[in-house]
Amino acid sequence: MKLYEKFANDIERLIRQGVYRHGDRVPSVRQASQQHRISITTVLHAYLLLESR
């Protein structure tokens, strides 16, 4: 599993657990990149994957 897939799965799990609810904003790309110590490109790929689900 690629890192962006793992990160997308982690965000999806948080959504399902109610941490993020309908209408809430997930962290910005830059903020998520800094918080999780992953590249901006990885976060972008993860967010695009989440949008496609």
PDB file of N, CA, C and O in Angstrom:
ATOM      1  N   MET A   1       0.851  -1.176   0.000  1.00  0.00           N
ATOM      2  CA  MET A   1       0.000   0.000   0.000  1.00  0.00           C
ATOM      3  C   MET A   1       0.897   1.240   0.000  1.00  0.00           C
ATOM      4  O   MET A   1       1.868   1.330   0.750  1.00  0.00           O
ATOM      5  N   LYS A   2       0.547   2.164  -0.844  1.00  0.00           N
ATOM      6  CA  LYS A   2       1.319   3.404  -0.946  1.00  0.00           C
ATOM      7  C   LYS A   2       0.952   4.344   0.195  1.00  0.00           C
ATOM      8  O   LYS A   2      -0.129   4.249   0.775  1.00  0.00           O
ATOM      9  N   LEU A   3       1.869   5.251   0.505  1.00  0.00           N
ATOM     10  CA  LEU A   3       1.676   6.160   1.636  1.00  0.00           C
ATOM     11  C   LEU A   3       0.424   7.012   1.472  1.00  0.00           C
ATOM     12  O   LEU A   3      -0.299   7.238   2.443  1.00  0.00           O
ATOM     13  N   TYR A   4       0.159   7.488   0.258  1.00  0.00           N
ATOM     14  CA  TYR A   4      -1.031   8.325   0.075  1.00  0.00           C
ATOM     15  C   TYR A   4      -2.307   7.519   0.295  1.00  0.00           C
ATOM     16  O   TYR A   4      -3.309   8.061   0.761  1.00  0.00           O
ATOM     17  N   GLU A   5      -2.278   6.221  -0.036  1.00  0.00           N
ATOM     18  CA  GLU A   5      -3.447   5.366   0.208  1.00  0.00           C
ATOM     19  C   GLU A   5      -3.652   5.164   1.708  1.00  0.00           C
ATOM     20  O   GLU A   5      -4.781   5.194   2.196  1.00  0.00           O
ATOM     21  N   LYS A   6      -2.556   4.958   2.432  1.00  0.00           N
ATOM     22  CA  LYS A   6      -2.651   4.798   3.882  1.00  0.00           C
ATOM     23  C   LYS A   6      -3.184   6.077   4.525  1.00  0.00           C
ATOM     24  O   LYS A   6      -4.054   6.024   5.395  1.00  0.00           O
ATOM     25  N   PHE A   7      -2.664   7.218   4.095  1.00  0.00           N
ATOM     26  CA  PHE A   7      -3.127   8.488   4.656  1.00  0.00           C
ATOM     27  C   PHE A   7      -4.602   8.715   4.335  1.00  0.00           C
ATOM     28  O   PHE A   7      -5.358   9.165   5.196  1.00  0.00           O
ATOM     29  N   ALA A   8      -5.016   8.412   3.116  1.00  0.00           N
ATOM     30  CA  ALA A   8      -6.428   8.547   2.735  1.00  0.00           C
ATOM     31  C   ALA A   8      -7.297   7.639   3.597  1.00  0.00           C
ATOM     32  O   ALA A   8      -8.367   8.046   4.049  1.00  0.00           O
ATOM     33  N   ASN A   9      -6.841   6.414   3.827  1.00  0.00           N
ATOM     34  CA  ASN A   9      -7.591   5.489   4.679  1.00  0.00           C
ATOM     35  C   ASN A   9      -7.693   6.014   6.104  1.00  0.00           C
ATOM     36  O   ASN A   9      -8.734   5.877   6.747  1.00  0.00           O
ATOM     37  N   ASP A  10      -6.611   6.618   6.598  1.00  0.00           N
ATOM     38  CA  ASP A  10      -6.631   7.190   7.949  1.00  0.00           C
ATOM     39  C   ASP A  10      -7.655   8.323   8.049  1.00  0.00           C
ATOM     40  O   ASP A  10      -8.405   8.398   9.022  1.00  0.00           O
ATOM     41  N   ILE A  11      -7.685   9.193   7.057  1.00  0.00           N
ATOM     42  CA  ILE A  11      -8.652  10.295   7.053  1.00  0.00           C
ATOM     43  C   ILE A  11     -10.075   9.746   6.942  1.00  0.00           C
ATOM     44  O   ILE A  11     -10.982  10.219   7.626  1.00  0.00           O
ATOM     45  N   GLU A  12     -10.265   8.751   6.083  1.00  0.00           N
ATOM     46  CA  GLU A  12     -11.591   8.146   5.938  1.00  0.00           C
ATOM     47  C   GLU A  12     -12.052   7.519   7.253  1.00  0.00           C
ATOM     48  O   GLU A  12     -13.227   7.609   7.611  1.00  0.00           O
ATOM     49  N   ARG A  13     -11.125   6.885   7.966  1.00  0.00           N
ATOM     50  CA  ARG A  13     -11.463   6.282   9.259  1.00  0.00           C
ATOM     51  C   ARG A  13     -11.897   7.366  10.244  1.00  0.00           C
ATOM     52  O   ARG A  13     -12.855   7.174  10.993  1.00  0.00           O
ATOM     53  N   LEU A  14     -11.199   8.501  10.247  1.00  0.00           N
ATOM     54  CA  LEU A  14     -11.571   9.606  11.133  1.00  0.00           C
ATOM     55  C   LEU A  14     -12.955  10.149  10.794  1.00  0.00           C
ATOM     56  O   LEU A  14     -13.714  10.532  11.686  1.00  0.00           O
ATOM     57  N   ILE A  15     -13.277  10.181   9.518  1.00  0.00           N
ATOM     58  CA  ILE A  15     -14.608  10.627   9.091  1.00  0.00           C
ATOM     59  C   ILE A  15     -15.665   9.657   9.608  1.00  0.00           C
ATOM     60  O   ILE A  15     -16.692  10.071  10.144  1.00  0.00           O
ATOM     61  N   ARG A  16     -15.405   8.373   9.443  1.00  0.00           N
ATOM     62  CA  ARG A  16     -16.373   7.360   9.902  1.00  0.00           C
ATOM     63  C   ARG A  16     -16.527   7.350  11.413  1.00  0.00           C
ATOM     64  O   ARG A  16     -17.594   7.013  11.927  1.00  0.00           O
ATOM     65  N   GLN A  17     -15.468   7.719  12.129  1.00  0.00           N
ATOM     66  CA  GLN A  17     -15.521   7.764  13.591  1.00  0.00           C
ATOM     67  C   GLN A  17     -16.174   9.043  14.108  1.00  0.00           C
ATOM     68  O   GLN A  17     -16.408   9.186  15.308  1.00  0.00           O
ATOM     69  N   GLY A  18     -16.465   9.966  13.202  1.00  0.00           N
ATOM     70  CA  GLY A  18     -17.137  11.194  13.603  1.00  0.00           C
ATOM     71  C   GLY A  18     -16.212  12.336  13.975  1.00  0.00           C
ATOM     72  O   GLY A  18     -16.673  13.387  14.420  1.00  0.00           O
ATOM     73  N   VAL A  19     -14.912  12.144  13.798  1.00  0.00           N
ATOM     74  CA  VAL A  19     -13.977  13.233  14.083  1.00  0.00           C
ATOM     75  C   VAL A  19     -14.233  14.387  13.115  1.00  0.00           C
ATOM     76  O   VAL A  19     -14.249  15.553  13.508  1.00  0.00           O
ATOM     77  N   TYR A  20     -14.434  14.039  11.844  1.00  0.00           N
ATOM     78  CA  TYR A  20     -14.833  15.017  10.831  1.00  0.00           C
ATOM     79  C   TYR A  20     -16.252  14.663  10.413  1.00  0.00           C
ATOM     80  O   TYR A  20     -16.529  13.527  10.028  1.00  0.00           O
ATOM     81  N   ARG A  21     -17.147  15.638  10.488  1.00  0.00           N
ATOM     82  CA  ARG A  21     -18.534  15.411  10.106  1.00  0.00           C
ATOM     83  C   ARG A  21     -18.825  16.075   8.775  1.00  0.00           C
ATOM     84  O   ARG A  21     -18.015  16.841   8.254  1.00  0.00           O
ATOM     85  N   HIS A  22     -19.990  15.771   8.237  1.00  0.00           N
ATOM     86  CA  HIS A  22     -20.402  16.357   6.963  1.00  0.00           C
ATOM     87  C   HIS A  22     -20.315  17.876   7.055  1.00  0.00           C
ATOM     88  O   HIS A  22     -20.883  18.486   7.961  1.00  0.00           O
ATOM     89  N   GLY A  23     -19.608  18.473   6.121  1.00  0.00           N
ATOM     90  CA  GLY A  23     -19.450  19.919   6.095  1.00  0.00           C
ATOM     91  C   GLY A  23     -18.193  20.424   6.779  1.00  0.00           C
ATOM     92  O   GLY A  23     -17.790  21.567   6.565  1.00  0.00           O
ATOM     93  N   ASP A  24     -17.563  19.582   7.604  1.00  0.00           N
ATOM     94  CA  ASP A  24     -16.308  19.983   8.248  1.00  0.00           C
ATOM     95  C   ASP A  24     -15.188  20.010   7.217  1.00  0.00           C
ATOM     96  O   ASP A  24     -15.231  19.305   6.209  1.00  0.00           O
ATOM     97  N   ARG A  25     -14.207  20.823   7.487  1.00  0.00           N
ATOM     98  CA  ARG A  25     -13.026  20.872   6.625  1.00  0.00           C
ATOM     99  C   ARG A  25     -11.946  19.980   7.228  1.00  0.00           C
ATOM    100  O   ARG A  25     -11.692  20.000   8.433  1.00  0.00           O
ATOM    101  N   VAL A  26     -11.330  19.212   6.370  1.00  0.00           N
ATOM    102  CA  VAL A  26     -10.150  18.466   6.806  1.00  0.00           C
ATOM    103  C   VAL A  26      -8.987  19.455   6.812  1.00  0.00           C
ATOM    104  O   VAL A  26      -9.104  20.537   6.237  1.00  0.00           O
ATOM    105  N   PRO A  27      -7.873  19.110   7.444  1.00  0.00           N
ATOM    106  CA  PRO A  27      -6.737  20.037   7.468  1.00  0.00           C
ATOM    107  C   PRO A  27      -6.286  20.414   6.054  1.00  0.00           C
ATOM    108  O   PRO A  27      -6.409  19.620   5.121  1.00  0.00           O
ATOM    109  N   SER A  28      -5.770  21.619   5.913  1.00  0.00           N
ATOM    110  CA  SER A  28      -5.252  22.050   4.617  1.00  0.00           C
ATOM    111  C   SER A  28      -4.106  21.131   4.202  1.00  0.00           C
ATOM    112  O   SER A  28      -3.535  20.416   5.024  1.00  0.00           O
ATOM    113  N   VAL A  29      -3.788  21.166   2.929  1.00  0.00           N
ATOM    114  CA  VAL A  29      -2.711  20.320   2.415  1.00  0.00           C
ATOM    115  C   VAL A  29      -1.412  20.624   3.160  1.00  0.00           C
ATOM    116  O   VAL A  29      -0.714  19.711   3.603  1.00  0.00           O
ATOM    117  N   ARG A  30      -1.102  21.881   3.292  1.00  0.00           N
ATOM    118  CA  ARG A  30       0.143  22.271   3.975  1.00  0.00           C
ATOM    119  C   ARG A  30       0.119  21.845   5.442  1.00  0.00           C
ATOM    120  O   ARG A  30       1.104  21.315   5.956  1.00  0.00           O
ATOM    121  N   GLN A  31      -1.000  22.076   6.104  1.00  0.00           N
ATOM    122  CA  GLN A  31      -1.121  21.724   7.519  1.00  0.00           C
ATOM    123  C   GLN A  31      -1.002  20.214   7.713  1.00  0.00           C
ATOM    124  O   GLN A  31      -0.289  19.761   8.608  1.00  0.00           O
ATOM    125  N   ALA A  32      -1.692  19.434   6.886  1.00  0.00           N
ATOM    126  CA  ALA A  32      -1.623  17.975   6.986  1.00  0.00           C
ATOM    127  C   ALA A  32      -0.208  17.485   6.707  1.00  0.00           C
ATOM    128  O   ALA A  32       0.279  16.564   7.363  1.00  0.00           O
ATOM    129  N   SER A  33       0.443  18.102   5.737  1.00  0.00           N
ATOM    130  CA  SER A  33       1.819  17.736   5.400  1.00  0.00           C
ATOM    131  C   SER A  33       2.746  17.947   6.591  1.00  0.00           C
ATOM    132  O   SER A  33       3.582  17.094   6.890  1.00  0.00           O
ATOM    133  N   GLN A  34       2.602  19.061   7.260  1.00  0.00           N
ATOM    134  CA  GLN A  34       3.452  19.360   8.417  1.00  0.00           C
ATOM    135  C   GLN A  34       3.106  18.482   9.613  1.00  0.00           C
ATOM    136  O   GLN A  34       4.004  17.987  10.293  1.00  0.00           O
ATOM    137  N   GLN A  35       1.818  18.281   9.878  1.00  0.00           N
ATOM    138  CA  GLN A  35       1.392  17.493  11.036  1.00  0.00           C
ATOM    139  C   GLN A  35       1.821  16.035  10.928  1.00  0.00           C
ATOM    140  O   GLN A  35       2.225  15.427  11.919  1.00  0.00           O
ATOM    141  N   HIS A  36       1.734  15.479   9.731  1.00  0.00           N
ATOM    142  CA  HIS A  36       2.005  14.053   9.542  1.00  0.00           C
ATOM    143  C   HIS A  36       3.389  13.784   8.968  1.00  0.00           C
ATOM    144  O   HIS A  36       3.778  12.637   8.749  1.00  0.00           O
ATOM    145  N   ARG A  37       4.126  14.868   8.728  1.00  0.00           N
ATOM    146  CA  ARG A  37       5.491  14.773   8.200  1.00  0.00           C
ATOM    147  C   ARG A  37       5.545  13.966   6.904  1.00  0.00           C
ATOM    148  O   ARG A  37       6.361  13.059   6.740  1.00  0.00           O
ATOM    149  N   ILE A  38       4.652  14.327   6.000  1.00  0.00           N
ATOM    150  CA  ILE A  38       4.625  13.728   4.670  1.00  0.00           C
ATOM    151  C   ILE A  38       4.625  14.859   3.649  1.00  0.00           C
ATOM    152  O   ILE A  38       4.332  16.007   3.982  1.00  0.00           O
ATOM    153  N   SER A  39       4.951  14.529   2.416  1.00  0.00           N
ATOM    154  CA  SER A  39       5.064  15.577   1.397  1.00  0.00           C
ATOM    155  C   SER A  39       3.694  16.133   1.014  1.00  0.00           C
ATOM    156  O   SER A  39       2.663  15.483   1.186  1.00  0.00           O
ATOM    157  N   ILE A  40       3.721  17.338   0.497  1.00  0.00           N
ATOM    158  CA  ILE A  40       2.505  17.978   0.009  1.00  0.00           C
ATOM    159  C   ILE A  40       1.893  17.147  -1.116  1.00  0.00           C
ATOM    160  O   ILE A  40       0.672  17.015  -1.200  1.00  0.00           O
ATOM    161  N   THR A  41       2.732  16.592  -1.972  1.00  0.00           N
ATOM    162  CA  THR A  41       2.254  15.751  -3.075  1.00  0.00           C
ATOM    163  C   THR A  41       1.506  14.532  -2.548  1.00  0.00           C
ATOM    164  O   THR A  41       0.480  14.144  -3.107  1.00  0.00           O
ATOM    165  N   THR A  42       2.009  13.932  -1.487  1.00  0.00           N
ATOM    166  CA  THR A  42       1.347  12.770  -0.889  1.00  0.00           C
ATOM    167  C   THR A  42      -0.030  13.147  -0.363  1.00  0.00           C
ATOM    168  O   THR A  42      -0.998  12.415  -0.567  1.00  0.00           O
ATOM    169  N   VAL A  43      -0.118  14.281   0.309  1.00  0.00           N
ATOM    170  CA  VAL A  43      -1.408  14.746   0.831  1.00  0.00           C
ATOM    171  C   VAL A  43      -2.369  15.030  -0.321  1.00  0.00           C
ATOM    172  O   VAL A  43      -3.541  14.660  -0.259  1.00  0.00           O
ATOM    173  N   LEU A  44      -1.878  15.681  -1.364  1.00  0.00           N
ATOM    174  CA  LEU A  44      -2.727  15.967  -2.526  1.00  0.00           C
ATOM    175  C   LEU A  44      -3.277  14.686  -3.137  1.00  0.00           C
ATOM    176  O   LEU A  44      -4.468  14.598  -3.438  1.00  0.00           O
ATOM    177  N   HIS A  45      -2.411  13.691  -3.320  1.00  0.00           N
ATOM    178  CA  HIS A  45      -2.865  12.413  -3.877  1.00  0.00           C
ATOM    179  C   HIS A  45      -3.917  11.767  -2.969  1.00  0.00           C
ATOM    180  O   HIS A  45      -4.907  11.215  -3.450  1.00  0.00           O
ATOM    181  N   ALA A  46      -3.697  11.839  -1.671  1.00  0.00           N
ATOM    182  CA  ALA A  46      -4.646  11.252  -0.725  1.00  0.00           C
ATOM    183  C   ALA A  46      -5.993  11.963  -0.788  1.00  0.00           C
ATOM    184  O   ALA A  46      -7.037  11.311  -0.795  1.00  0.00           O
ATOM    185  N   TYR A  47      -5.980  13.288  -0.834  1.00  0.00           N
ATOM    186  CA  TYR A  47      -7.227  14.040  -0.889  1.00  0.00           C
ATOM    187  C   TYR A  47      -7.963  13.787  -2.205  1.00  0.00           C
ATOM    188  O   TYR A  47      -9.191  13.700  -2.221  1.00  0.00           O
ATOM    189  N   LEU A  48      -7.224  13.669  -3.301  1.00  0.00           N
ATOM    190  CA  LEU A  48      -7.864  13.346  -4.586  1.00  0.00           C
ATOM    191  C   LEU A  48      -8.488  11.958  -4.543  1.00  0.00           C
ATOM    192  O   LEU A  48      -9.579  11.744  -5.070  1.00  0.00           O
ATOM    193  N   LEU A  49      -7.797  11.024  -3.917  1.00  0.00           N
ATOM    194  CA  LEU A  49      -8.342   9.675  -3.775  1.00  0.00           C
ATOM    195  C   LEU A  49      -9.621   9.704  -2.948  1.00  0.00           C
ATOM    196  O   LEU A  49     -10.601   9.048  -3.300  1.00  0.00           O
ATOM    197  N   LEU A  50      -9.621  10.451  -1.864  1.00  0.00           N
ATOM    198  CA  LEU A  50     -10.821  10.562  -1.028  1.00  0.00           C
ATOM    199  C   LEU A  50     -11.989  11.171  -1.799  1.00  0.00           C
ATOM    200  O   LEU A  50     -13.130  10.732  -1.653  1.00  0.00           O
ATOM    201  N   GLU A  51     -11.705  12.170  -2.611  1.00  0.00           N
ATOM    202  CA  GLU A  51     -12.769  12.794  -3.405  1.00  0.00           C
ATOM    203  C   GLU A  51     -13.382  11.810  -4.387  1.00  0.00           C
ATOM    204  O   GLU A  51     -14.573  11.890  -4.689  1.00  0.00           O
ATOM    205  N   SER A  52     -12.579  10.888  -4.884  1.00  0.00           N
ATOM    206  CA  SER A  52     -13.079   9.938  -5.881  1.00  0.00           C
ATOM    207  C   SER A  52     -13.873   8.798  -5.255  1.00  0.00           C
ATOM    208  O   SER A  52     -14.562   8.065  -5.965  1.00  0.00           O
ATOM    209  N   ARG A  53     -13.787   8.641  -3.948  1.00  0.00           N
ATOM    210  CA  ARG A  53     -14.483   7.523  -3.280  1.00  0.00           C
ATOM    211  C   ARG A  53     -15.940   7.817  -3.088  1.00  0.00           C
ATOM    212  O   ARG A  53     -16.671   6.988  -2.545  1.00  0.00           O
TER     213      ARG A  53
END
